[in-house]
Amino acid sequence: MSGARRGRRPGSPDTRAAILAAARESFASSGFAGTTVRGVASAAGVDAALVHHYFGTKDQLFLAAVELPVDPREVLAPVAAGGPDGAGERLLAAFLGVWDDPGLQPGLLAAARSIMVPGGQELIREGFLPVIIRPVLGPLAPDREEERISLVASQLLGLVVARYLLAVEPLASLPADAVVAAIGPTLQRYLTGDLG
C-alpha cells in the first residue's frame, strides 16, 4: 500500500502563499463579492478553516491579497473619530503620512501598480471602497454617502498617480502640509459640503 496522502494539504510555509495566490486570482477574476473563503480554499487545495487560521476574515484576506503594508482601517480610524469638522484635512494628512513614509512607500507603490492591470480596478470598486473605506469614512457623510466616498476616492487615487506614480512636479516635491492646505478643503467639501 502506498504512503501517498489524500485529501487537503496541511498547513506549511507554502500553504499561506498558495492561499494568497488563489485569493489574488479570485479577487481579480470574480471581484470581492464573487470571492468566497470556501472557493479560495478549494483553489488552494486546503480546508476553509486554514484560510481563517492564516487570515481571519474575508476582509483581512483581501487586504493581504492586495499586499498593502498598512491596514487602511487603522489609518482612517482616528480621522473618523475626530468627527466631520476638519475631516478632509485630517484624512489627507494621515494619507500623506503613510505614503511619504520611506519604509511603506515601496509596498504602497506596488499595490497601486497592481490596480492598473486587468482585474485590479474591480478590487478597488468591489473590495477596497465598500469594504474598507466606506465603513470607516461613511459615517462622516451627512447624506449621499456612496457618492461622497467615491468623490474622495477619486481625489486620493488621482493624488497617488500624480504625486507618487508619475512624480509630476511640483506636486511630487511639495511638503505634505502644502498639499493638505491645497487639497484638504476639496476633500472636506466632498465629505460634508454642498454637492449641488
Secondary structure, DSSP 8 states (H G I E B T S, - for coil): ------SS----HHHHHHHHHHHHHHHHHHTTTT--HHHHHHHHTS-HHHHHHHH-SHHHHHHHHTT-SS-HHHHHHHHHHT-STTHHHHHHHHHHHHHT-TTTHHHHHHHHHHTTSTTHHHIIIIIIIIIIIHHHHGGG-SS-HHHHHHHHHHHHHHHIIIIIIS--TTGGGS-HHHHHHHHHHHHHHHHHS---
